[in-house]
Amino acid sequence: MSKSKTFEILKKSGVLNALRYVADKKAHKGGIYALLQKLLMLLTLYCLDKPRAYEIYRALRRYNICVADFSFLSYFAKEYDNVKQWLESKEFKETYILPPPPHYILILRCLILKK
């Protein structure tokens, strides 16, 4: 009989890492798992970089990134200044941010007025 991956992580890495694994695995279902994932993400960021934890958390949530993985969050906290500079650059905004779509009512009005 094989043991679950959660139990293996629990034995090897402890309760917090097993909780992170379960939260990441089931967060797509919403509810308590999604909330737990967000809280674990904020807790991990607070442990990594106390002064800027909430700022980094808000930046991640702005781009719909929600993970409780320690290795990703530690890398992101270390490289946050470079990422922030790139996200605010003109090149990023021109390449990846789409302009707002035109308002369809205005298009229809223009088409009606032309007839």
C-alpha positions as CSV (number, residue, x, y, z in Angstrom):
1,M,0.0,0.0,0.0
2,S,1.5,3.3,-1.1
3,K,1.3,6.4,1.0
4,S,0.0,9.7,-0.3
5,K,2.4,12.4,-1.5
6,T,1.1,14.7,1.2
7,F,2.0,12.2,3.9
8,E,5.5,11.8,2.4
9,I,6.0,15.6,2.4
10,L,4.8,15.7,6.0
11,K,7.3,13.1,7.1
12,K,10.2,14.7,5.1
13,S,9.6,18.4,5.3
14,G,7.2,19.1,8.1
15,V,3.6,20.3,8.6
16,L,4.0,23.7,7.0
17,N,5.4,22.3,3.7
18,A,2.6,19.7,3.6
19,L,0.1,22.4,4.2
20,R,1.6,24.4,1.3
21,Y,1.4,21.4,-1.0
22,V,-2.3,20.7,-0.1
23,A,-3.2,24.4,-0.6
24,D,-1.4,24.7,-4.0
25,K,-3.0,21.4,-5.1
26,K,-6.6,22.3,-4.2
27,A,-6.7,26.1,-4.5
28,H,-8.4,26.0,-7.9
29,K,-11.5,24.7,-6.1
30,G,-11.8,27.9,-4.2
31,G,-13.2,28.3,-0.7
32,I,-10.9,27.6,2.2
33,Y,-8.0,26.2,0.1
34,A,-7.7,29.4,-1.9
35,L,-7.8,31.5,1.3
36,L,-5.3,29.2,2.9
37,Q,-3.0,29.6,-0.1
38,K,-3.2,33.4,0.1
39,L,-2.5,33.4,3.8
40,L,0.5,31.0,3.4
41,M,1.8,33.2,0.6
42,L,1.7,36.3,2.8
43,L,3.2,34.4,5.7
44,T,6.1,33.2,3.6
45,L,6.7,36.7,2.2
46,Y,6.6,38.1,5.7
47,C,9.3,35.6,6.8
48,L,11.5,36.4,3.8
49,D,11.2,40.2,3.6
50,K,9.3,41.8,6.5
51,P,9.4,45.5,5.4
52,R,8.2,44.8,1.8
53,A,6.0,41.7,2.4
54,Y,2.7,43.3,1.8
55,E,4.0,45.3,-1.2
56,I,5.3,42.2,-2.9
57,Y,2.0,40.3,-2.0
58,R,0.0,43.0,-3.7
59,A,2.2,43.0,-6.8
60,L,1.7,39.2,-7.1
61,R,-2.0,39.4,-6.6
62,R,-2.3,42.2,-9.2
63,Y,-1.1,39.9,-11.8
64,N,-3.2,36.9,-10.4
65,I,-0.2,35.0,-9.1
66,C,-1.0,33.0,-6.0
67,V,1.4,30.4,-4.9
68,A,2.6,29.2,-1.5
69,D,5.8,27.6,-2.9
70,F,8.8,28.7,-0.8
71,S,11.4,28.5,-3.6
72,F,9.4,30.6,-6.0
73,L,8.5,33.2,-3.3
74,S,12.1,33.4,-2.1
75,Y,13.4,34.0,-5.6
76,F,10.7,36.6,-6.3
77,A,11.4,38.5,-3.1
78,K,15.1,38.5,-4.0
79,E,14.5,39.8,-7.5
80,Y,11.5,42.0,-6.7
81,D,13.2,45.3,-7.6
82,N,14.2,44.0,-11.1
83,V,10.8,42.6,-11.7
84,K,9.1,45.8,-10.6
85,Q,11.4,47.9,-12.8
86,W,10.6,45.6,-15.8
87,L,6.8,45.7,-15.2
88,E,6.9,49.5,-15.1
89,S,9.0,49.8,-18.3
90,K,7.7,51.1,-21.5
91,E,8.7,48.0,-23.4
92,F,6.6,45.8,-21.1
93,K,3.6,48.0,-21.5
94,E,3.8,48.2,-25.3
95,T,4.4,44.5,-25.7
96,Y,2.2,42.8,-23.1
97,I,-0.5,45.2,-21.9
98,L,-3.3,45.4,-24.4
99,P,-5.0,48.7,-25.0
100,P,-8.5,48.9,-23.7
101,P,-11.0,47.6,-26.3
102,P,-13.1,50.3,-28.0
103,H,-16.5,50.8,-26.7
104,Y,-19.0,48.9,-28.9
105,I,-21.8,51.4,-28.5
106,L,-19.6,54.2,-29.9
107,I,-18.7,52.0,-32.9
108,L,-22.4,51.2,-33.5
109,R,-23.3,54.9,-33.3
110,C,-20.6,55.8,-35.9
111,L,-21.9,53.0,-38.2
112,I,-25.5,54.3,-37.8
113,L,-24.5,57.9,-38.4
114,K,-22.6,57.0,-41.6
115,K,-25.7,55.4,-43.1
